[in-house]
Amino acid sequence: MYTNRNILDMIQRKLVVSCQALPEEPLHSPFIMGRMAYAAYLGGASGIRANSVDDIKEIKKHVDLPIIGIIKSVYEGSEVFITPTMKEVDELYREGVDMIAMDATDRRRPDGLTITELFPHIREKYKNQLFMADCSTYEEALTAVELGFDSIGTTLSGYTEATKDKSLPDFDLIETLVNTLSVPVIAEGGISTPEELKKLFDLGIYSAVVGSAITRPMEITKKFMKAVE
């Protein structure tokens, strides 16, 4: 059983690989995600980010690495879908994930609450759980630190209405966060090459999450096809 300090130490200056496949994707399967995580582990990953309790259970059978857990749930009338309500937080906590990541943007959640209204209840309920704030802007990151999140991710830059025109990775946001925040900054979102990853570590990030460029062959194939069309 890792302590929170162990978990953070294990991913510091290291790569976390996101192993996810949505229901409409060909690799959607706990079994496949388990093998994907094992392949990432053999390749040198120091942590795994995973979606859904079923996938996380399977991944735990194959790798002994810190897991950043999320549950993507789509609710009608809300754009927030990464661990959007207390229900998903409860499920991830019961499963025993090392860190729970959740949307920490300023958008209204499915229950009508903002992150500033919801997270104090979560923090009070789960005092010793590590939480990662998936943010899209500097202001959201500052708010997340004030609320008591343990780490800040740039996961949602480029994916909200306010940031949809951002080019990714969002180097400017990441550099600003690294230079101003007191908690670990985890770069995530649009990291497509080893060169981009190195540049991010040179900026001083604590850790990085890479997903599509490693674990989504359909998207990788599309990228190559675009180059020859």
Disulfide bonds with the S-S distance in Angstrom:
none
